């Protein structure tokens, strides 16, 4: 069972994503800010991260860049999920190291297909 970490400051979004992901068979944990998320990733090595962009303190772009530049965490795929729907935001997010960029409201099938594509396949 893959472990997914959600980094999002919206309790509502965390609840929605957690319910969806647990129903799909994933183990889910969450933190409400990027700084704690980075520490959690370094300590627990989740299989995938769902990252909000707009958060107090460090934003999701900065956190993703930090993770992708650190050899200890660069292998963990980051899926950015945000209300920011401009193409420039998507390009910037991918340039920071995100493996996917999905805008809210999230389509369940799109999110699960994206996660399935990014997780290493069991042999």
C-alpha positions as CSV (number, residue, x, y, z in Angstrom):
1,X,0.0,0.0,0.0
2,X,1.5,3.3,-1.1
3,X,1.9,6.1,1.5
4,X,0.7,9.6,0.3
5,X,1.4,12.8,2.2
6,X,-0.9,15.7,1.7
7,X,0.5,19.2,2.3
8,X,-2.5,21.6,2.3
9,X,-3.6,24.3,4.7
10,X,-7.3,23.8,3.9
11,X,-8.9,21.3,6.3
12,X,-11.8,20.8,3.8
13,X,-9.4,19.9,1.0
14,X,-7.4,17.6,3.2
15,X,-10.6,15.8,4.3
16,X,-11.8,15.4,0.7
17,X,-8.4,14.1,-0.6
18,X,-7.9,11.8,2.4
19,X,-11.3,10.2,1.9
20,X,-10.8,9.8,-1.8
21,X,-7.3,8.3,-1.4
22,X,-8.1,6.0,1.5
23,X,-11.1,4.7,-0.5
24,X,-8.7,3.9,-3.4
25,X,-6.5,1.9,-1.0
26,X,-3.7,4.4,-0.1
27,X,-2.3,5.1,3.3
28,X,-2.7,8.9,3.9
29,X,-1.2,11.5,6.2
30,X,-1.2,15.2,6.1
31,X,0.4,18.4,7.4
32,X,-1.0,22.0,7.0
33,X,2.2,23.8,6.0
34,X,5.1,23.4,3.7
35,X,7.9,23.6,6.3
36,X,6.4,20.7,8.3
37,X,5.7,18.9,5.1
38,X,9.4,19.0,4.1
39,X,10.4,17.7,7.5
40,X,7.8,14.9,7.3
41,X,9.0,13.9,3.8
42,X,12.7,13.7,5.0
43,X,11.6,11.6,8.1
44,X,9.0,9.3,6.6
45,X,9.8,9.1,2.9
46,X,6.2,8.9,1.5
47,X,5.7,7.4,-1.9
48,X,4.0,10.5,-3.3
49,X,3.2,14.1,-2.1
50,X,0.1,16.1,-2.9
51,X,1.1,19.8,-2.6
52,X,-1.1,22.8,-2.4
53,X,0.4,26.0,-3.8
54,X,-1.1,28.8,-1.8
55,X,-0.2,28.4,1.9
56,X,1.0,30.7,4.6
57,X,4.8,30.9,5.0
58,X,6.5,28.8,2.4
59,X,4.3,28.3,-0.7
60,X,4.0,25.0,-2.7
61,X,6.4,26.2,-5.4
62,X,9.1,27.0,-2.9
63,X,8.6,23.7,-1.1
64,X,8.6,21.7,-4.3
65,X,11.8,23.3,-5.4
66,X,13.4,22.5,-2.0
67,X,12.4,18.9,-2.3
68,X,13.5,18.5,-5.9
69,X,16.9,19.9,-5.2
70,X,17.6,17.8,-2.2
71,X,19.1,14.4,-3.2
72,X,17.4,12.8,-0.1
73,X,13.9,13.8,-1.3
74,X,14.2,14.4,-5.1
75,X,12.9,10.9,-5.9
76,X,9.5,11.6,-4.2
77,X,7.0,12.6,-6.9
78,X,5.1,15.8,-6.1
79,X,1.6,16.5,-7.5
80,X,0.7,20.1,-7.2
81,X,-3.0,20.8,-6.7
82,X,-4.2,24.4,-6.7
83,X,-6.8,26.9,-7.7
84,X,-4.1,28.7,-9.8
85,X,-5.2,27.8,-13.3
86,X,-2.9,30.0,-15.4
87,X,-0.7,28.1,-17.9
88,X,2.3,30.1,-16.5
89,X,1.5,28.6,-13.0
90,X,1.5,25.1,-14.4
91,X,4.8,25.6,-16.3
92,X,6.4,27.2,-13.2
93,X,5.2,24.3,-11.0
94,X,6.6,21.7,-13.3
95,X,9.9,23.7,-13.6
96,X,10.2,23.6,-9.8
97,X,10.1,19.8,-9.9
98,X,6.4,18.9,-9.7
99,X,5.6,15.7,-11.7
100,X,2.0,16.9,-12.3
101,X,-0.1,20.0,-11.9
102,X,-3.9,19.7,-11.3
103,X,-6.3,22.5,-10.8
104,X,-9.1,22.6,-8.3
105,X,-11.8,21.4,-8.3
106,X,-10.1,18.1,-8.8
107,X,-11.6,15.4,-11.0
108,X,-11.3,12.1,-8.9
109,X,-10.5,9.9,-11.9
110,X,-7.9,12.4,-13.2
111,X,-6.2,12.5,-9.8
112,X,-6.2,8.7,-9.3
113,X,-4.9,8.1,-12.9
114,X,-2.1,10.7,-12.2
115,X,-1.1,9.0,-9.0
116,X,-1.2,5.6,-10.6
117,X,1.1,6.9,-13.4
118,X,3.6,8.3,-10.9
119,X,3.9,5.5,-8.3
120,X,6.4,2.8,-9.0
121,X,4.7,-0.3,-10.2
122,X,4.8,-3.3,-7.9
123,X,6.8,-6.2,-9.5
